[in-house]
């Protein structure tokens, strides 16, 4: 049997599915309204729930840092607009958590009562819940292409340092034509594209390529200092 839930799982490299929606910051035409910016489009299971509240407070606190990296945040749940508004007001007026208080969520939170958008983005995963979105995170580039996707279950809050690392990693890979090794952090060495010929492989192994360190002919790194990233990506 094939139902609506299984047919729509956007993949890395796909164009972000288009939609129009109502949000806490007005109407949204997605992804057109965000052309030229990176977007983290994420879902949460439900308003007025504890894990989601901790996530929204964290994301709102970090919003400026994401914006400085040319990235806008857009949230979604299958709740309605008035629930969203009431929840965000409660967060600002009443919740103090881990040193965060008086937190205002200024990024748009989309209402999706019909689940139309959530289904398009594979955010409803019936094995987990057929009435709530999972914690999906889509990284969409300035041309509207999906570049990374992470899904978390209902019970596990996201790691926002990792979301920032993924964003900066994608931007770094694009800007410097490099790849990034396990656990890469800004300032760490980066992986240079593989040698494209036997001659280049030999040169690398002979240490003839300045600034390139090879562990073997197919695995070579170079330095990419944080200051160089700061000039291009991590703008203060
Ligand atoms: C939460 O955000 O706390 C939550 C939401 C839905 C199911 C379980 C937990």
Boltz pocket constraint, residues with backbone or C-beta under 6 A from the ligand:
constraints:
  - pocket:
      binder: B
      contacts: [[A, 45], [A, 46], [A, 49], [A, 50], [A, 51], [A, 52], [A, 53], [A, 132], [A, 154], [A, 155]]
      max_distance: 6.0
